[in-house]
Amino acid sequence: MSSVFFLGATGYVGGAFLVALKSAYPDSRITALVRSEEKGAAVKAAGAQQIIVGSHEEHEKIRAASAEADVVVNAADSDYLPLTSAIIAGLKERAKKGGKKPLLFHTSGTGVIYVGTEGKFVAAAEKVWNDSKEEDVKAIDASQPHRNVDLELFKTDKEGIISCYIMCPPTIYGTGKGPVNRISIQVPGMIRAALRRKQAVYVGEGTNKWNNVHIDDLMDLYLIVFKLATSGEDPETSPYAKFYFASAAEHTWGDVARDIAPLLYKRGLVKNQEAISVPASEDRELTMLTATNSRSVSERSFALGWKPKSRSLKETLEEDVDAVIKHGATAGHSH
C-alpha cells in the first residue's frame, strides 16, 4: 500500500482508524481532508503527511485527491451520496493509470437494519441479520439509512474497476485514540440526556435491542479487513461478500440507562439512582439515538479470525460518563 486519501480523520471512528492504520503501516503516505487548519495540525501530528482543507461539498477537490490515491478511506459520512460519487469518479481516473485495482474502504453502520422507533422490542426485531449470508446483505431495504450509499458501492464494485469494502459497526463504546474526537454518539447521547434532566431516562419500554462493540475491538477488525482488502488475495468476488458487521455483544437501551443512573448519582449529577421511561415524542435526540432495534451477527468477521476481547459496554460506562462530563460529546459517527 502506497498512498491513502483519508476522509473522517477528525471523527471518533475515523480518527481511531487513522492512528491504527499509521501504526500498522508506518510507511504509508496519508493525505487527509479536514475542515480547518487547526484540526489539520492535529491530524498531521497523528500521522497524515499531507492535509487538504475542505468540506464534503467540495466534490471536485475530493475527486482530484481520490484520483491520486491507491486507497480511499471514507469514515466521514455514510449517507451523503454526492461525496461517495466524487470519490468513485476519482478512483476510476486512478484505475486508468494502471497498476493495482484502487480500493474504497467505507464505514456504514447498523442503523441500516433498524426497525421500530418507540423504544420497545418489536416482532420485526426477531430478525438477526448475518453478514455471511449474501441474501441478508442484498435484502436490506433501499429506504433504510446509509443504504443509498451502500447500494452505490455494491454497484461500483460489481463493475470490476474499483474494489469496495464496507464496514458496518453497531453501537460503539469506549474512549477512542484519534487526534480530535474520542467520544462516541449513542451512549454519550443517553448520558447527556440524563445530565440535562438530572434524571437517567430511556425511551418507551427500553426493551429495544442493539449490538455493540468496543472501539479497540472495532479497530482490530478494521485492520484485519483492510489487510485482506489491500492484499489482492480475497477469494470473494461478490460485492455483497465485502460487507462486514462488527457486532460483539448485545444490549437493551433500558439496561444501559439503568446502569448509567447510579454512576451519575454518585457524582451528584442526577436526583436518584433510578432510570425512568419517557415517550418517544418527548426527547427527540434521545429517540433518534436509542429508540430503535438493530440486530446483527458478524459471522463473516469472525471467520477472518476477529476475536473481540475488550471490556463490556457496562464495564466501560464509568469511563464514558467521565469522558462526557470532561469533554462533552458533540461529534463523531452516527450509526
C-alpha positions as a printed NumPy array, in Angstrom:
array([[  0.   ,   0.   ,   0.   ],
       [  1.485,   3.35 ,  -1.006],
       [ -0.954,   6.304,  -0.926],
       [ -4.167,   6.81 ,   1.053],
       [ -6.722,   9.62 ,   0.839],
       [ -8.469,   9.718,   4.213],
       [-11.854,  11.293,   4.984],
       [-13.122,  11.453,   8.564],
       [ -9.792,  11.686,  10.396],
       [-11.194,  14.124,  12.963],
       [-14.115,  11.835,  13.877],
       [-14.371,   9.14 ,  16.528],
       [-14.128,   6.107,  14.226],
       [-12.023,   7.745,  11.523],
       [ -9.528,   9.22 ,  13.956],
       [ -9.077,   5.894,  15.712],
       [ -8.534,   4.197,  12.359],
       [ -6.009,   6.812,  11.231],
       [ -3.912,   6.078,  14.317],
       [ -4.334,   2.297,  13.929],
       [ -3.502,   2.44 ,  10.227],
       [ -0.367,   4.512,  10.739],
       [  0.782,   2.133,  13.468],
       [  0.214,  -0.945,  11.275],
       [  1.564,   0.683,   8.077],
       [  4.172,   3.237,   9.2  ],
       [  5.445,   3.802,   5.657],
       [  2.037,   4.64 ,   4.201],
       [  1.56 ,   8.117,   2.703],
       [ -1.698,   9.527,   4.039],
       [ -3.454,  12.65 ,   2.776],
       [ -6.398,  13.752,   4.917],
       [ -9.323,  16.064,   4.191],
       [-10.167,  18.295,   7.161],
       [-12.39 ,  21.34 ,   7.624],
       [ -9.828,  23.662,   9.261],
       [ -6.089,  24.258,   9.523],
       [ -6.343,  23.875,  13.297],
       [ -7.766,  20.346,  13.065],
       [ -5.336,  19.657,  10.25 ],
       [ -2.418,  20.199,  12.598],
       [ -3.782,  17.589,  14.998],
       [ -4.382,  15.106,  12.173],
       [ -0.879,  15.706,  10.822],
       [  0.58 ,  15.044,  14.27 ],
       [ -1.332,  11.734,  14.288],
       [  0.338,  10.546,  11.103],
       [ -1.066,  12.217,   7.983],
       [  1.689,  13.611,   5.758],
       [ -0.496,  15.998,   3.798],
       [ -3.6  ,  17.983,   4.716],
       [ -6.269,  19.237,   2.334],
       [ -8.572,  21.823,   3.884],
       [-12.079,  21.467,   2.522],
       [-15.634,  20.283,   3.082],
       [-17.623,  17.273,   1.91 ],
       [-19.422,  19.583,  -0.517],
       [-16.221,  20.386,  -2.434],
       [-16.677,  17.48 ,  -4.801],
       [-14.038,  18.499,  -7.344],
       [-11.39 ,  18.722,  -4.643],
       [-12.398,  15.264,  -3.378],
       [-12.432,  13.784,  -6.892],
       [ -8.953,  15.135,  -7.619],
       [ -7.491,  13.829,  -4.349],
       [ -9.107,  10.416,  -4.885],
       [ -7.586,  10.238,  -8.371],
       [ -4.123,  10.441,  -6.807],
       [ -4.712,   7.682,  -4.234],
       [ -4.382,   3.914,  -4.298],
       [ -6.822,   3.678,  -1.385],
       [ -9.597,   5.992,  -0.183],
       [-10.855,   5.59 ,   3.378],
       [-14.266,   7.173,   3.924],
       [-15.103,   7.27 ,   7.622],
       [-16.633,  10.718,   7.27 ],
       [-20.193,  10.268,   6.046],
       [-22.326,   7.231,   5.314],
       [-25.391,   8.984,   3.862],
       [-24.237,  11.786,   1.528],
       [-24.186,  10.167,  -1.907],
       [-22.531,  13.093,  -3.798],
       [-19.447,  12.663,  -1.595],
       [-19.251,   8.959,  -2.438],
       [-19.836,   9.701,  -6.136],
       [-16.92 ,  12.15 ,  -6.149],
       [-14.651,   9.538,  -4.548],
       [-15.717,   6.896,  -7.08 ],
       [-15.148,   9.271, -10.012],
       [-11.633,   9.977,  -8.756],
       [-10.78 ,   6.323,  -8.189],
       [-11.974,   5.456, -11.697],
       [ -9.486,   8.014, -13.01 ],
       [ -6.82 ,   6.43 , -10.833],
       [ -7.675,   2.996, -12.3  ],
       [ -6.957,   4.262, -15.824],
       [ -3.325,   4.812, -14.834],
       [ -2.881,   1.049, -14.435],
       [ -1.396,  -0.929, -11.583],
       [ -3.306,  -2.417,  -8.686],
       [ -7.083,  -2.046,  -8.573],
       [ -7.982,   1.004,  -6.426],
       [ -9.742,   0.405,  -3.105],
       [-12.572,   2.27 ,  -1.384],
       [-12.766,   1.333,   2.319],
       [-16.07 ,   2.684,   3.614],
       [-17.746,   2.959,   7.016],
       [-21.513,   2.449,   7.101],
       [-23.428,   1.454,  10.255],
       [-26.106,  -0.887,  11.553],
       [-28.694,   1.882,  11.503],
       [-29.12 ,   0.387,   8.018],
       [-31.08 ,  -2.506,   9.56 ],
       [-33.047,  -0.627,  12.221],
       [-36.683,  -1.46 ,  12.988],
       [-39.128,   0.194,  15.383],
       [-38.941,   3.749,  16.7  ],
       [-40.798,   3.639,  20.015],
       [-38.202,   2.224,  22.409],
       [-39.57 ,  -1.306,  22.515],
       [-38.745,  -4.703,  21.083],
       [-40.892,  -5.334,  18.02 ],
       [-41.652,  -8.522,  16.096],
       [-39.513,  -7.442,  13.142],
       [-36.505,  -7.322,  15.505],
       [-36.636, -11.093,  15.816],
       [-34.66 , -10.99 ,  12.565],
       [-30.901, -11.069,  13.197],
       [-29.018, -10.049,  10.05 ],
       [-25.955, -12.129,   9.167],
       [-23.056, -10.698,   7.162],
       [-22.044, -14.157,   5.916],
       [-25.412, -14.603,   4.193],
       [-25.377, -12.67 ,   0.941],
       [-29.162, -12.915,   0.751],
       [-29.315, -10.905,   4.022],
       [-26.949,  -8.238,   2.717],
       [-28.957,  -7.977,  -0.505],
       [-32.34 ,  -7.909,   1.263],
       [-31.847,  -4.699,   3.277],
       [-34.467,  -2.207,   2.102],
       [-33.302,   0.642,  -0.123],
       [-35.14 ,   3.193,   2.048],
       [-33.035,   2.468,   5.152],
       [-30.388,   4.95 ,   6.416],
       [-26.965,   4.573,   4.75 ],
       [-28.418,   2.186,   2.165],
       [-28.284,   4.689,  -0.714],
       [-24.509,   4.834,  -0.362],
       [-24.081,   1.105,   0.287],
       [-26.029,   0.255,  -2.87 ],
       [-23.851,   2.593,  -4.945],
       [-20.762,   0.837,  -3.578],
       [-22.119,  -2.621,  -4.403],
       [-22.885,  -1.435,  -7.941],
       [-19.422,   0.091,  -8.325],
       [-17.63 ,  -2.999,  -7.032],
       [-19.607,  -5.179,  -9.441],
       [-18.262,  -3.122, -12.371],
       [-14.824,  -4.514, -11.528],
       [-12.841,  -1.263, -11.749],
       [-12.746,  -0.4  ,  -8.031],
       [-12.829,  -2.732,  -5.036],
       [-15.321,  -1.545,  -2.388],
       [-15.323,  -2.825,   1.192],
       [-17.997,  -1.773,   3.687],
       [-17.568,  -1.878,   7.464],
       [-20.873,  -1.8  ,   9.335],
       [-20.445,  -1.197,  13.088],
       [-23.262,  -1.122,  15.657],
       [-23.217,   0.974,  18.868],
       [-19.554,   1.77 ,  19.521],
       [-18.358,   2.496,  23.056],
       [-15.124,   3.271,  24.866],
       [-12.569,   6.061,  24.534],
       [-11.031,   6.359,  21.093],
       [ -7.409,   7.121,  20.275],
       [ -7.98 ,   9.634,  17.479],
       [ -6.45 ,  13.117,  17.27 ],
       [ -9.663,  15.149,  17.718],
       [-12.901,  13.456,  18.799],
       [-12.52 ,  10.454,  21.111],
       [-16.147,  10.106,  22.208],
       [-18.898,   8.083,  20.536],
       [-22.512,   9.057,  19.83 ],
       [-25.266,   6.856,  21.237],
       [-24.147,   6.075,  24.799],
       [-22.892,   9.644,  25.337],
       [-26.234,  10.855,  23.985],
       [-28.018,   8.9  ,  26.708],
       [-25.619,  10.295,  29.321],
       [-26.222,  13.849,  28.06 ],
       [-29.997,  13.319,  28.253],
       [-29.622,  12.299,  31.911],
       [-27.453,  15.335,  32.651],
       [-29.995,  17.665,  31.005],
       [-32.859,  16.249,  33.028],
       [-30.939,  15.401,  36.209],
       [-32.576,  12.007,  35.734],
       [-31.474,   8.902,  33.813],
       [-34.049,   8.126,  31.109],
       [-34.796,   5.678,  28.321],
       [-37.393,   5.792,  25.567],
       [-40.613,   3.778,  25.845],
       [-40.263,   0.346,  27.404],
       [-36.488,   0.329,  26.964],
       [-36.698,  -3.262,  25.704],
       [-35.349,  -2.438,  22.242],
       [-32.083,  -4.196,  21.355],
       [-28.851,  -3.112,  19.677],
       [-25.495,  -4.776,  19.27 ],
       [-22.326,  -3.117,  20.47 ],
       [-18.547,  -3.175,  20.056],
       [-15.623,  -1.549,  21.861],
       [-13.71 ,   0.944,  19.702],
       [-10.449,  -1.015,  20.184],
       [-12.052,  -4.277,  19.044],
       [-13.555,  -2.439,  16.09 ],
       [-10.108,  -1.185,  15.088],
       [ -8.774,  -4.745,  15.276],
       [-11.449,  -5.783,  12.781],
       [-10.804,  -2.769,  10.539],
       [ -7.141,  -3.749,  10.281],
       [ -7.958,  -7.409,   9.585],
       [-10.336,  -6.499,   6.757],
       [ -8.076,  -3.722,   5.46 ],
       [ -5.161,  -6.147,   5.216],
       [ -7.352,  -8.57 ,   3.264],
       [ -8.676,  -5.782,   1.012],
       [ -5.21 ,  -4.468,   0.143],
       [ -3.604,  -7.903,  -0.279],
       [ -5.393,  -8.608,  -3.535],
       [ -5.902, -12.15 ,  -2.223],
       [ -9.537, -12.029,  -1.105],
       [-11.16 , -15.129,  -2.635],
       [-14.57 , -13.434,  -2.566],
       [-15.664, -11.815,  -5.813],
       [-19.224, -10.803,  -4.942],
       [-19.607,  -7.21 ,  -3.712],
       [-22.028,  -8.484,  -1.052],
       [-19.212, -10.591,   0.423],
       [-17.21 ,  -7.44 ,   1.164],
       [-19.685,  -6.22 ,   3.784],
       [-18.79 ,  -6.73 ,   7.45 ],
       [-20.868,  -6.332,  10.576],
       [-18.853,  -5.657,  13.748],
       [-21.208,  -6.872,  16.461],
       [-19.524,  -8.246,  19.586],
       [-22.386,  -8.221,  22.131],
       [-25.984,  -7.05 ,  22.609],
       [-27.783,  -4.671,  24.987],
       [-31.186,  -3.144,  25.597],
       [-31.269,   0.613,  25.952],
       [-33.295,   0.373,  29.163],
       [-30.465,  -1.631,  30.737],
       [-27.905,   0.963,  29.644],
       [-29.958,   3.763,  31.253],
       [-30.318,   1.745,  34.465],
       [-26.542,   1.217,  34.533],
       [-25.846,   4.91 ,  33.915],
       [-28.124,   6.132,  36.732],
       [-26.023,   5.099,  39.788],
       [-22.816,   6.324,  38.139],
       [-24.271,   9.805,  37.734],
       [-25.959,   9.708,  41.142],
       [-22.708,   9.09 ,  42.992],
       [-21.284,  12.138,  41.211],
       [-24.243,  14.235,  42.352],
       [-25.431,  14.822,  38.793],
       [-28.88 ,  13.186,  38.937],
       [-31.501,  13.247,  41.683],
       [-31.837,   9.474,  42.189],
       [-30.397,   6.118,  41.18 ],
       [-33.347,   5.123,  39.011],
       [-33.905,   5.293,  35.263],
       [-37.379,   6.248,  34.094],
       [-39.24 ,   5.961,  30.804],
       [-40.036,   8.946,  28.572],
       [-42.274,   8.891,  25.485],
       [-40.552,   8.85 ,  22.093],
       [-42.082,  12.249,  21.348],
       [-40.6  ,  13.906,  24.44 ],
       [-36.855,  13.796,  23.714],
       [-36.122,  13.941,  20.008],
       [-32.36 ,  13.496,  20.265],
       [-32.579,  10.534,  22.635],
       [-35.28 ,   8.94 ,  20.473],
       [-33.185,   9.324,  17.324],
       [-30.165,   7.716,  19.004],
       [-31.649,   4.993,  21.193],
       [-35.306,   4.162,  20.362],
       [-34.835,   1.616,  17.559],
       [-33.783,  -2.041,  17.319],
       [-30.754,  -3.178,  15.293],
       [-29.586,  -6.78 ,  15.499],
       [-26.788,  -8.429,  13.549],
       [-24.268, -11.236,  13.78 ],
       [-20.711, -10.928,  12.48 ],
       [-20.093, -14.41 ,  11.098],
       [-18.042, -13.133,   8.161],
       [-15.907, -11.039,  10.513],
       [-15.422, -13.918,  12.961],
       [-14.408, -16.197,  10.065],
       [-11.406, -13.914,   9.454],
       [-10.205, -14.591,  13.   ],
       [-11.629, -11.494,  14.675],
       [-11.88 , -12.015,  18.442],
       [-13.367,  -9.134,  20.468],
       [-11.544,  -9.04 ,  23.801],
       [-12.206,  -5.637,  25.376],
       [-14.305,  -4.908,  28.456],
       [-18.077,  -4.881,  28.006],
       [-20.238,  -1.809,  27.461],
       [-21.369,  -1.976,  31.103],
       [-17.783,  -2.281,  32.334],
       [-16.689,   0.85 ,  30.45 ],
       [-19.7  ,   3.042,  31.283],
       [-17.848,   4.822,  34.076],
       [-15.126,   5.779,  31.608],
       [-17.746,   7.041,  29.124],
       [-19.531,   9.045,  31.84 ],
       [-16.29 ,  10.759,  32.847],
       [-15.397,  11.474,  29.218],
       [-18.772,  13.131,  28.554],
       [-18.526,  15.205,  31.738],
       [-14.996,  16.304,  30.837],
       [-15.191,  16.805,  27.098],
       [-18.829,  16.729,  26.038],
       [-19.946,  14.63 ,  23.055],
       [-20.744,  16.742,  20.058],
       [-19.023,  14.951,  17.211],
       [-18.461,  11.521,  15.818],
       [-20.012,   8.915,  13.601],
       [-23.723,   8.185,  13.947],
       [-24.626,   4.613,  13.128]])
